[in-house]
Amino acid sequence: MEHRDSDELRVVPHSGPAPLADLNLLRTFLAVYRVGSFTAAAHLLGLSQPTVTTQIRSLERQTGRELFERLPRGVAPTPIAHDLATRVAGPLDALAATGQDPAAQPHARPDPVHLAGPAEFLAERVLPGLAPLVADGVRLRVTTGLTDPLLDELRHGRHDLVIATVRPRGRTLASVPLVDEEFLLVAAPAVAERTKPLLAAEGPAALQTVPLIAYADDLPIVRRYWRHVFGARLNREAAVTVPDLRAVLAAVKAGAGFSVLPHYLCLTDMAGGSLALLHETDDPPINTSYLVQRPGTPDNPNVTRVRDHLLGLVRNW
């Protein structure tokens, strides 16, 4: 069998019945199947990439079938692999779970749960909500960032759970809707007092002379609000851009201008009178956040605890 690339396999079929595969080979196969890459599976399993390649080749020799096809990035399962995964995933996950019962391992200390997502949402909602688990001994390692890089890192085993602002595509990640965020057009009370009547009378053109405070130069949140609520195209530049919604909020509260911010970030300041709504609408733009993890039973039981706790918290958000 000739080796072309670390993620490319060629199988030499053999005749006769396939022997029962070693459990370690099946575990490695399932990891590759779920993450779509030999390299990522090696990281996830704590093995070297050549070891993963060797184990998959051994399994292919035993089955006499090719299990993965090479892609520009990673591998794709063949129909044989889909069938094998269907048959072995449940038993292997159940077998792994039997060794995760904390009562059976009284001295074992689970690893930290690696959680990632947008900095503002983690700080304002998630970490305060997880405080009871931390007090009960759960350890967290938190990473902030943009959704696409974080999902890529999740596929490579660097995180356990990711809060994503878009639903991930493909079969390698499992996701459930977490919470819907409404977006509001807001300003400091003094700015709103002189601007809100003009906005009601003239439409969004009334804001043309008011400085815009934004998260990014391409104004994704503000453009979406203009398109969804006003049915118009936004044609202007921001006076201030800062890649932290909490900093945007601080500038707006100080009277620097207006912005579009998620509802959860505005609640406290609107209730306290330091922030005002510029425009009321029955149909605000909404963005759904998703809780994402790799399929299967995680090795760390606290991953499941954190996941279930977050899903329970959203009822009060």
ZAKOLZA-645859 format. One record per residue (C-alpha): x, y, z. Coordinates in steps of 0.02 Angstrom, whole numbers. Layout:
N
<<X; Y; Z>>;
...
END
This chain:
317
<<0; 0; 0>>;
<<80; 163; -56>>;
<<72; 314; 61>>;
<<34; 477; -29>>;
<<-24; 592; 109>>;
<<-55; 583; 296>>;
<<-244; 590; 268>>;
<<-251; 480; 112>>;
<<-279; 293; 120>>;
<<-272; 151; -5>>;
<<-339; -19; 45>>;
<<-283; -185; -18>>;
<<-438; -297; -14>>;
<<-424; -473; 47>>;
<<-536; -622; 34>>;
<<-622; -713; 176>>;
<<-719; -651; 326>>;
<<-660; -495; 419>>;
<<-594; -529; 593>>;
<<-662; -437; 744>>;
<<-578; -268; 754>>;
<<-480; -216; 907>>;
<<-575; -93; 1017>>;
<<-434; 33; 1006>>;
<<-446; 31; 816>>;
<<-633; 61; 827>>;
<<-610; 204; 949>>;
<<-485; 284; 832>>;
<<-599; 255; 683>>;
<<-744; 338; 772>>;
<<-638; 489; 820>>;
<<-581; 513; 639>>;
<<-760; 489; 579>>;
<<-825; 623; 698>>;
<<-692; 756; 674>>;
<<-653; 724; 490>>;
<<-465; 727; 504>>;
<<-324; 611; 558>>;
<<-230; 758; 635>>;
<<-379; 819; 735>>;
<<-421; 642; 792>>;
<<-241; 619; 851>>;
<<-253; 779; 954>>;
<<-419; 724; 1026>>;
<<-356; 550; 1073>>;
<<-185; 602; 1135>>;
<<-99; 499; 1000>>;
<<25; 542; 864>>;
<<-41; 568; 689>>;
<<61; 421; 619>>;
<<-16; 309; 753>>;
<<-191; 359; 699>>;
<<-146; 328; 516>>;
<<-75; 156; 559>>;
<<-228; 108; 660>>;
<<-349; 159; 522>>;
<<-247; 60; 395>>;
<<-252; -91; 510>>;
<<-440; -78; 524>>;
<<-457; -62; 336>>;
<<-350; -217; 311>>;
<<-462; -311; 433>>;
<<-622; -256; 349>>;
<<-553; -263; 172>>;
<<-637; -96; 135>>;
<<-584; 85; 114>>;
<<-656; 188; 256>>;
<<-603; 366; 213>>;
<<-574; 468; 57>>;
<<-450; 610; 47>>;
<<-512; 791; 40>>;
<<-413; 952; 18>>;
<<-429; 969; 207>>;
<<-452; 809; 306>>;
<<-549; 655; 252>>;
<<-727; 604; 210>>;
<<-806; 438; 262>>;
<<-856; 311; 131>>;
<<-1026; 226; 138>>;
<<-940; 80; 225>>;
<<-879; 200; 360>>;
<<-1054; 271; 384>>;
<<-1120; 96; 410>>;
<<-981; 49; 530>>;
<<-1003; 209; 632>>;
<<-1189; 176; 648>>;
<<-1153; 3; 719>>;
<<-1011; 45; 839>>;
<<-1045; 222; 901>>;
<<-1179; 176; 1029>>;
<<-1087; 30; 1108>>;
<<-920; 123; 1114>>;
<<-1000; 278; 1192>>;
<<-1089; 170; 1319>>;
<<-928; 77; 1358>>;
<<-835; 241; 1381>>;
<<-970; 305; 1495>>;
<<-949; 159; 1615>>;
<<-776; 221; 1657>>;
<<-834; 399; 1690>>;
<<-942; 374; 1844>>;
<<-866; 485; 1980>>;
<<-932; 366; 2113>>;
<<-828; 227; 2036>>;
<<-674; 339; 2036>>;
<<-683; 433; 2200>>;
<<-507; 503; 2185>>;
<<-518; 553; 2003>>;
<<-521; 739; 1966>>;
<<-602; 780; 1798>>;
<<-508; 894; 1680>>;
<<-566; 1074; 1659>>;
<<-708; 1104; 1537>>;
<<-644; 1206; 1390>>;
<<-781; 1329; 1345>>;
<<-772; 1460; 1206>>;
<<-882; 1595; 1132>>;
<<-910; 1782; 1112>>;
<<-826; 1880; 1252>>;
<<-977; 1989; 1292>>;
<<-1103; 1847; 1302>>;
<<-986; 1740; 1406>>;
<<-955; 1883; 1528>>;
<<-1133; 1945; 1544>>;
<<-1233; 1784; 1538>>;
<<-1135; 1623; 1536>>;
<<-1004; 1640; 1672>>;
<<-1123; 1712; 1802>>;
<<-1244; 1571; 1761>>;
<<-1110; 1438; 1784>>;
<<-1056; 1504; 1954>>;
<<-1150; 1366; 2049>>;
<<-1056; 1231; 1953>>;
<<-889; 1315; 1987>>;
<<-933; 1324; 2172>>;
<<-970; 1137; 2161>>;
<<-796; 1098; 2096>>;
<<-813; 1113; 1906>>;
<<-660; 1194; 1829>>;
<<-675; 1302; 1672>>;
<<-549; 1360; 1544>>;
<<-630; 1497; 1441>>;
<<-578; 1561; 1270>>;
<<-657; 1710; 1182>>;
<<-662; 1743; 997>>;
<<-759; 1740; 834>>;
<<-869; 1593; 790>>;
<<-782; 1524; 635>>;
<<-607; 1506; 712>>;
<<-681; 1436; 873>>;
<<-780; 1303; 779>>;
<<-625; 1254; 683>>;
<<-531; 1236; 847>>;
<<-675; 1133; 917>>;
<<-659; 1012; 770>>;
<<-475; 994; 814>>;
<<-511; 955; 997>>;
<<-457; 1119; 1075>>;
<<-626; 1155; 1154>>;
<<-765; 1050; 1230>>;
<<-909; 1171; 1202>>;
<<-927; 1325; 1091>>;
<<-1064; 1455; 1094>>;
<<-1082; 1501; 910>>;
<<-1174; 1644; 827>>;
<<-1213; 1535; 676>>;
<<-1265; 1353; 659>>;
<<-1114; 1248; 606>>;
<<-1127; 1152; 444>>;
<<-1081; 971; 415>>;
<<-1092; 814; 520>>;
<<-937; 834; 628>>;
<<-1018; 949; 756>>;
<<-1181; 935; 851>>;
<<-1276; 1095; 893>>;
<<-1435; 1147; 983>>;
<<-1514; 1321; 985>>;
<<-1467; 1410; 1146>>;
<<-1546; 1583; 1147>>;
<<-1619; 1715; 1031>>;
<<-1542; 1888; 1043>>;
<<-1644; 2042; 995>>;
<<-1550; 2197; 934>>;
<<-1596; 2373; 990>>;
<<-1557; 2547; 922>>;
<<-1493; 2643; 1073>>;
<<-1410; 2804; 1130>>;
<<-1377; 2902; 1289>>;
<<-1535; 2986; 1358>>;
<<-1477; 3161; 1308>>;
<<-1441; 3104; 1129>>;
<<-1606; 3010; 1121>>;
<<-1706; 3159; 1185>>;
<<-1656; 3270; 1040>>;
<<-1644; 3133; 907>>;
<<-1793; 3019; 936>>;
<<-1926; 3145; 878>>;
<<-1828; 3179; 718>>;
<<-1807; 2993; 687>>;
<<-1995; 2967; 704>>;
<<-2031; 3108; 582>>;
<<-1891; 3090; 454>>;
<<-1839; 2908; 467>>;
<<-1659; 2847; 477>>;
<<-1595; 2999; 382>>;
<<-1613; 3094; 546>>;
<<-1466; 2996; 616>>;
<<-1347; 3044; 476>>;
<<-1267; 3182; 580>>;
<<-1259; 3079; 741>>;
<<-1094; 2984; 766>>;
<<-1108; 2797; 745>>;
<<-1016; 2682; 867>>;
<<-989; 2508; 795>>;
<<-910; 2338; 826>>;
<<-821; 2329; 658>>;
<<-785; 2436; 505>>;
<<-904; 2337; 395>>;
<<-1047; 2372; 518>>;
<<-1129; 2199; 509>>;
<<-1248; 2224; 655>>;
<<-1300; 2401; 609>>;
<<-1322; 2359; 424>>;
<<-1433; 2214; 469>>;
<<-1540; 2325; 580>>;
<<-1560; 2456; 442>>;
<<-1608; 2324; 315>>;
<<-1728; 2229; 430>>;
<<-1813; 2375; 519>>;
<<-1801; 2522; 400>>;
<<-1795; 2425; 237>>;
<<-1651; 2535; 185>>;
<<-1467; 2520; 145>>;
<<-1347; 2598; 269>>;
<<-1224; 2713; 183>>;
<<-1104; 2789; 308>>;
<<-947; 2756; 409>>;
<<-928; 2733; 596>>;
<<-853; 2870; 702>>;
<<-783; 2738; 821>>;
<<-754; 2553; 793>>;
<<-703; 2438; 937>>;
<<-713; 2247; 932>>;
<<-797; 2232; 1102>>;
<<-982; 2265; 1122>>;
<<-956; 2315; 1303>>;
<<-839; 2454; 1245>>;
<<-968; 2506; 1115>>;
<<-1097; 2516; 1254>>;
<<-982; 2620; 1364>>;
<<-952; 2746; 1224>>;
<<-1138; 2759; 1187>>;
<<-1183; 2785; 1370>>;
<<-1052; 2923; 1380>>;
<<-1144; 3017; 1241>>;
<<-1024; 2983; 1098>>;
<<-1163; 2931; 979>>;
<<-1283; 2789; 942>>;
<<-1267; 2604; 905>>;
<<-1360; 2440; 884>>;
<<-1331; 2319; 1028>>;
<<-1402; 2153; 1089>>;
<<-1546; 2164; 1211>>;
<<-1459; 2069; 1351>>;
<<-1317; 2195; 1353>>;
<<-1435; 2344; 1368>>;
<<-1559; 2284; 1500>>;
<<-1472; 2346; 1657>>;
<<-1426; 2518; 1589>>;
<<-1598; 2546; 1513>>;
<<-1679; 2502; 1679>>;
<<-1558; 2619; 1770>>;
<<-1587; 2764; 1651>>;
<<-1411; 2777; 1579>>;
<<-1465; 2710; 1408>>;
<<-1618; 2748; 1302>>;
<<-1708; 2664; 1158>>;
<<-1704; 2768; 999>>;
<<-1831; 2669; 898>>;
<<-1969; 2551; 949>>;
<<-2016; 2407; 835>>;
<<-2122; 2252; 853>>;
<<-2004; 2157; 738>>;
<<-1824; 2182; 793>>;
<<-1687; 2084; 706>>;
<<-1648; 1923; 798>>;
<<-1492; 1816; 800>>;
<<-1492; 1639; 869>>;
<<-1343; 1574; 966>>;
<<-1304; 1387; 968>>;
<<-1219; 1274; 1092>>;
<<-1099; 1165; 994>>;
<<-997; 1010; 1036>>;
<<-925; 858; 950>>;
<<-1046; 712; 936>>;
<<-1035; 568; 1058>>;
<<-1009; 551; 1244>>;
<<-870; 667; 1307>>;
<<-728; 593; 1408>>;
<<-754; 725; 1542>>;
<<-922; 707; 1634>>;
<<-919; 891; 1680>>;
<<-939; 937; 1496>>;
<<-1112; 861; 1503>>;
<<-1147; 951; 1668>>;
<<-1100; 1119; 1594>>;
<<-1199; 1086; 1436>>;
<<-1357; 1034; 1528>>;
<<-1341; 1178; 1650>>;
<<-1328; 1306; 1509>>;
<<-1479; 1234; 1421>>;
<<-1575; 1249; 1584>>;
<<-1520; 1429; 1612>>;
<<-1590; 1494; 1449>>;
<<-1767; 1481; 1517>>;
<<-1727; 1632; 1626>>;
<<-1632; 1734; 1496>>;
END
